[in-house]
């Protein structure tokens, strides 16, 4: 993650574009803009955006924004 990606994620979070849609025992499902983000309590994270699909082991701004939502509500 770089500073630009973090700042873009922070903007998404601050603008209220991160919505928690569903939570199960092991995973949380978010919508960030039009993308679906899944975060697992085991460290799993995925996003349907181009960056998340092309580089599945790296975080995208949508995943980071979802983590901010988990941390700060």
C-alpha positions as CSV (number, residue, x, y, z in Angstrom):
1,X,0.0,0.0,0.0
2,X,1.2,3.5,-0.8
3,X,0.1,6.9,0.6
4,X,-2.0,7.7,-2.5
5,X,-4.0,4.5,-2.1
6,X,-4.5,5.1,1.6
7,X,-5.7,8.7,1.0
8,X,-8.1,7.5,-1.7
9,X,-9.4,4.8,0.7
10,X,-9.8,7.4,3.5
11,X,-11.8,9.6,1.1
12,X,-14.2,6.8,0.3
13,X,-14.6,6.1,4.0
14,X,-15.1,9.8,4.9
15,X,-17.7,10.3,2.1
16,X,-19.7,7.4,3.5
17,X,-19.3,5.2,0.5
18,X,-18.5,2.1,2.5
19,X,-21.5,0.0,3.5
20,X,-21.5,-3.2,5.6
21,X,-24.0,-5.4,3.8
22,X,-23.7,-8.7,5.8
23,X,-21.7,-10.2,8.6
24,X,-21.3,-13.9,9.3
25,X,-19.2,-15.7,11.9
26,X,-16.2,-15.7,9.6
27,X,-16.6,-12.9,7.0
28,X,-17.9,-9.4,6.5
29,X,-19.4,-8.3,3.1
30,X,-19.2,-4.7,2.0
31,X,-20.2,-2.6,-0.9
32,X,-17.8,0.2,-1.8
33,X,-19.2,2.3,-4.7
34,X,-20.2,-0.5,-7.0
35,X,-17.6,-3.1,-5.8
36,X,-18.1,-6.0,-3.5
37,X,-15.5,-6.5,-0.8
38,X,-15.2,-9.6,1.4
39,X,-13.0,-9.5,4.5
40,X,-12.5,-12.7,6.5
41,X,-11.6,-12.9,10.2
42,X,-8.8,-15.2,9.1
43,X,-7.1,-12.4,7.1
44,X,-8.7,-13.2,3.8
45,X,-9.7,-10.1,1.7
46,X,-11.0,-9.8,-1.9
47,X,-12.5,-7.1,-4.1
48,X,-14.3,-7.2,-7.4
49,X,-12.5,-4.2,-8.7
50,X,-9.9,-4.4,-11.5
51,X,-6.9,-3.9,-9.1
52,X,-8.3,-6.5,-6.7
53,X,-8.8,-9.0,-9.5
54,X,-5.5,-8.5,-11.2
55,X,-3.4,-8.5,-8.0
56,X,-5.3,-10.7,-5.6
57,X,-2.5,-10.7,-2.9
58,X,-2.4,-6.9,-2.7
59,X,-4.9,-4.5,-1.1
60,X,-6.9,-2.1,-3.1
61,X,-8.5,1.2,-1.9
62,X,-11.8,-0.6,-1.5
63,X,-10.4,-3.2,0.9
64,X,-8.6,-0.5,2.8
65,X,-11.7,1.6,3.1
66,X,-13.6,-1.4,4.4
67,X,-11.0,-2.0,7.0
68,X,-11.3,1.6,8.1
69,X,-15.1,1.0,8.4
70,X,-14.4,-2.0,10.6
71,X,-11.9,0.0,12.8
72,X,-13.8,3.2,13.1
73,X,-17.5,2.4,12.3
